[in-house]
Amino acid sequence: MLNLNFKKMVTKKTLSEAESLELWRVSLENTEKQPQIATLMSELGYGTETIAEGKTLLTQTRTVYDFNKTEDDETTEASQAFKVKKAALVTLYKDHRKKAKVIFRKDVVAQQRLGIDDYFPTAYVKQLEMIKKFYQVAGEDAEVQAKLLRLKITADDIAAGNALVGGVETARAEYLREKGESQDATKSKDAAMAEMEDWMYEFYAVARIALEDNPQLLEALGKGVKS
């Protein structure tokens, strides 16, 4: 009779996914290479073909796992790129905003047109809308540009602000795309790991039975044996 508590022993939650994959690889490989284990396991239905099926499933699981890691790395990179560009834009804008508020402190209409008559929000979308409005108006209004020159905000500065806005929007879209792909890859990886874990659960349960008279052979499968 199979030990109902064995699954808890096999799927130790202290093992990382990478450690589980390596444990499974060692177990299957050594089942093939250790003649005594191969013979005993074959007698209980885990012969060459069955072990080959397990190894194929493991290869597929490893591929899905590695793909998920790649997607996670790409998401991290895209997130960092977005944060860097956004920080550069906000820094530039706040400097220009501060100067513009001085220049137009007595011109309420200009303040409203440039969007500097209100507090700077914390939410990303509201921030970007405020920044876009400032550089769009400044870029299209020659009179505003002339007044901004007083505190050395040039047409090139305004163009740089508009360019940064576009760069931030592109970087955020890229980040959200990578994030979605990463989440999808994680679902696939979780499903693959669960399927492999289930396959190995039965494998180890059968191994306990097959090697009952030779418990030390479990060491070759990566399973510790209490002395």
Backbone torsions as a table, in degrees:
resi	resn	phi	psi	omega
1	MET	NA	133.9	-177.5
2	LEU	-70.8	143.0	177.0
3	ASN	-74.2	115.2	-175.8
4	LEU	-68.5	-17.7	178.6
5	ASN	-90.2	-0.1	-173.8
6	PHE	-66.9	-33.8	-178.1
7	LYS	-58.1	-37.5	178.8
8	LYS	-64.1	-33.2	179.4
9	MET	-71.8	-36.2	-176.4
10	VAL	-73.7	-46.4	-174.8
11	THR	-97.5	58.4	179.0
12	LYS	-57.6	122.8	-177.8
13	LYS	-71.9	-8.0	176.7
14	THR	-79.4	-14.9	179.2
15	LEU	-82.5	136.2	173.3
16	SER	-76.0	168.4	178.4
17	GLU	-62.9	-39.3	179.2
18	ALA	-63.4	-39.5	179.3
19	GLU	-67.6	-37.9	177.7
20	SER	-63.9	-44.2	179.1
21	LEU	-60.2	-41.1	179.6
22	GLU	-68.7	-39.8	177.4
23	LEU	-60.6	-45.4	-179.5
24	TRP	-64.4	-39.9	178.8
25	ARG	-61.1	-47.5	-179.8
26	VAL	-62.1	-43.1	-178.3
27	SER	-61.2	-46.9	-178.1
28	LEU	-70.6	-40.6	-179.1
29	GLU	-64.8	-43.5	-178.3
30	ASN	-74.6	-23.2	173.9
31	THR	-64.5	-36.9	177.6
32	GLU	-72.6	-41.3	-169.8
33	LYS	-87.5	-20.1	-179.7
34	GLN	-95.9	106.6	-173.6
35	PRO	-52.0	-44.6	-177.3
36	GLN	-64.9	-43.3	178.4
37	ILE	-64.1	-43.9	-178.7
38	ALA	-58.8	-42.2	-178.8
39	THR	-66.6	-48.8	-177.7
40	LEU	-64.7	-39.5	179.8
41	MET	-71.0	-35.7	179.9
42	SER	-63.3	-35.6	-180.0
43	GLU	-63.9	-22.0	-179.4
44	LEU	-109.6	23.0	173.1
45	GLY	96.5	0.7	179.8
46	TYR	-109.5	64.1	177.4
47	GLY	-84.8	-166.2	-175.5
48	THR	-55.1	-45.9	-177.2
49	GLU	-66.1	-42.1	-179.1
50	THR	-66.6	-42.2	177.8
51	ILE	-64.4	-37.5	177.6
52	ALA	-62.6	-37.8	177.2
53	GLU	-63.1	-42.0	178.6
54	GLY	-63.7	-41.3	-179.5
55	LYS	-67.5	-36.6	177.1
56	THR	-64.8	-43.4	178.3
57	LEU	-63.4	-38.6	178.7
58	LEU	-65.8	-40.5	177.5
59	THR	-61.1	-42.8	178.4
60	GLN	-64.1	-41.1	179.5
61	THR	-64.5	-42.1	179.4
62	ARG	-63.4	-39.5	179.5
63	THR	-62.5	-44.7	179.4
64	VAL	-66.3	-39.2	178.7
65	TYR	-62.8	-47.1	-179.7
66	ASP	-64.2	-38.9	178.4
67	PHE	-63.0	-41.2	178.5
68	ASN	-62.4	-41.3	178.1
69	LYS	-63.0	-40.7	178.4
70	THR	-62.5	-43.7	179.4
71	GLU	-64.5	-38.6	177.6
72	ASP	-63.2	-42.1	179.1
73	ASP	-64.0	-41.3	179.8
74	GLU	-66.7	-35.4	177.3
75	THR	-66.1	-41.9	178.4
76	THR	-62.2	-43.7	179.4
77	GLU	-63.7	-43.1	-179.9
78	ALA	-66.6	-37.6	178.1
79	SER	-63.8	-43.5	179.9
80	GLN	-65.2	-41.3	179.3
81	ALA	-62.3	-41.2	178.1
82	PHE	-63.5	-45.4	-178.8
83	LYS	-62.5	-41.2	-179.5
84	VAL	-64.3	-45.8	-179.0
85	LYS	-67.5	-40.1	179.1
86	LYS	-64.2	-42.5	179.8
87	ALA	-62.8	-40.3	179.1
88	ALA	-64.0	-41.6	179.7
89	LEU	-65.1	-46.3	-179.0
90	VAL	-62.9	-40.9	179.3
91	THR	-62.0	-45.6	179.0
92	LEU	-63.4	-46.6	-177.9
93	TYR	-61.9	-45.2	-178.2
94	LYS	-61.8	-36.0	176.8
95	ASP	-66.0	-46.0	179.3
96	HIS	-67.2	-38.7	179.0
97	ARG	-61.7	-45.5	-179.5
98	LYS	-58.7	-44.5	-179.9
99	LYS	-69.3	-39.7	-179.6
100	ALA	-65.6	-35.4	178.9
101	LYS	-65.0	-32.1	176.6
102	VAL	-72.0	-46.9	-177.5
103	ILE	-62.1	-40.9	-175.2
104	PHE	-107.9	27.7	-174.9
105	ARG	-63.7	-24.4	179.4
106	LYS	-105.6	5.9	-178.0
107	ASP	-116.3	89.0	-176.5
108	VAL	-63.0	-38.4	-179.2
109	VAL	-62.3	-45.8	179.4
110	ALA	-64.3	-38.3	177.8
111	GLN	-60.0	-43.3	-179.8
112	GLN	-67.5	-41.5	-179.6
113	ARG	-63.7	-38.9	-179.8
114	LEU	-83.2	-11.2	179.4
115	GLY	75.6	25.0	-178.6
116	ILE	-105.3	13.6	-179.0
117	ASP	-90.0	-0.6	-177.8
118	ASP	-125.8	167.7	179.2
119	TYR	-68.7	156.9	178.4
120	PHE	-82.7	118.2	-175.3
121	PRO	-71.5	168.6	178.4
122	THR	-100.3	-25.4	-179.4
123	ALA	-72.0	138.2	-174.7
124	TYR	-57.3	-51.3	-175.2
125	VAL	-60.6	-43.7	179.9
126	LYS	-66.6	-38.6	176.6
127	GLN	-59.2	-49.7	-175.8
128	LEU	-64.4	-39.1	178.7
129	GLU	-62.4	-40.1	179.1
130	MET	-66.3	-43.0	-179.5
131	ILE	-67.0	-43.5	179.0
132	LYS	-60.1	-42.8	179.9
133	LYS	-60.8	-43.8	-178.6
134	PHE	-59.6	-51.6	-175.8
135	TYR	-74.4	-29.2	177.5
136	GLN	-67.1	-49.3	179.5
137	VAL	-63.6	-46.5	-179.2
138	ALA	-62.5	-33.9	-178.5
139	GLY	-75.1	-23.4	-176.3
140	GLU	-100.5	-17.5	-175.1
141	ASP	-106.6	108.4	-178.6
142	ALA	-63.1	-35.2	-179.5
143	GLU	-66.4	-42.5	177.5
144	VAL	-63.0	-43.1	179.5
145	GLN	-59.5	-42.4	-179.2
146	ALA	-61.7	-40.2	-179.0
147	LYS	-72.3	-34.0	179.8
148	LEU	-67.4	-24.7	178.8
149	LEU	-61.9	-23.5	-179.8
150	ARG	-54.8	-37.9	178.6
151	LEU	-111.3	31.7	171.5
152	LYS	62.9	37.6	169.6
153	ILE	-100.6	103.7	-173.4
154	THR	-90.0	171.7	176.2
155	ALA	-62.2	-34.6	177.3
156	ASP	-65.4	-37.2	177.6
157	ASP	-63.2	-42.5	179.8
158	ILE	-65.8	-42.5	177.8
159	ALA	-62.1	-38.0	178.5
160	ALA	-64.6	-38.6	177.5
161	GLY	-62.9	-45.1	178.3
162	ASN	-62.8	-39.6	179.1
163	ALA	-65.1	-39.8	179.1
164	LEU	-65.5	-36.8	176.8
165	VAL	-58.5	-48.2	178.4
166	GLY	-61.3	-40.4	179.3
167	GLY	-64.2	-39.1	179.1
168	VAL	-66.9	-43.0	179.6
169	GLU	-62.2	-42.3	178.5
170	THR	-65.0	-43.0	-179.0
171	ALA	-64.5	-37.8	179.6
172	ARG	-69.8	-40.7	177.6
173	ALA	-61.3	-41.3	178.6
174	GLU	-64.1	-42.1	179.0
175	TYR	-62.2	-45.8	-178.9
176	LEU	-66.1	-34.8	176.6
177	ARG	-64.8	-47.0	179.7
178	GLU	-64.8	-36.9	179.5
179	LYS	-63.7	-42.8	178.2
180	GLY	-63.8	-42.7	179.0
181	GLU	-64.9	-37.8	179.5
182	SER	-65.9	-42.3	179.0
183	GLN	-63.8	-40.2	178.3
184	ASP	-65.2	-41.7	178.9
185	ALA	-65.7	-34.2	178.9
186	THR	-66.0	-40.5	177.5
187	LYS	-61.6	-43.4	179.2
188	SER	-64.7	-41.1	179.4
189	LYS	-64.6	-43.7	-179.8
190	ASP	-61.3	-41.2	179.8
191	ALA	-66.1	-41.9	179.8
192	ALA	-66.0	-41.9	179.4
193	MET	-64.8	-39.4	180.0
194	ALA	-65.5	-40.8	178.9
195	GLU	-65.2	-43.1	180.0
196	MET	-67.4	-40.3	179.4
197	GLU	-61.9	-39.4	179.3
198	ASP	-65.4	-42.0	179.2
199	TRP	-62.9	-43.0	-178.4
200	MET	-72.8	-27.1	176.6
201	TYR	-57.8	-49.6	-179.8
202	GLU	-68.2	-38.0	178.1
203	PHE	-56.0	-50.1	-178.1
204	TYR	-67.4	-36.3	178.0
205	ALA	-61.9	-44.0	178.0
206	VAL	-66.9	-38.2	179.4
207	ALA	-61.7	-38.7	178.1
208	ARG	-60.9	-38.6	-179.9
209	ILE	-73.6	-47.3	-177.5
210	ALA	-62.1	-35.8	-175.3
211	LEU	-105.0	20.7	-178.3
212	GLU	-56.6	-37.0	-179.9
213	ASP	-88.5	-4.7	179.6
214	ASN	-136.0	59.2	-173.3
215	PRO	-57.6	-27.9	-178.6
216	GLN	-65.9	-21.6	179.0
217	LEU	-67.9	-17.6	177.4
218	LEU	-64.0	-23.9	178.0
219	GLU	-59.5	-34.9	-179.3
220	ALA	-68.7	-19.5	178.4
221	LEU	-93.9	4.9	179.4
222	GLY	84.7	8.5	-179.6
223	LYS	-104.0	121.9	-179.3
224	GLY	-68.0	149.5	177.9
225	VAL	-122.0	128.4	179.7
226	LYS	-68.4	133.0	-179.4
227	SER	-81.9	NA	NA
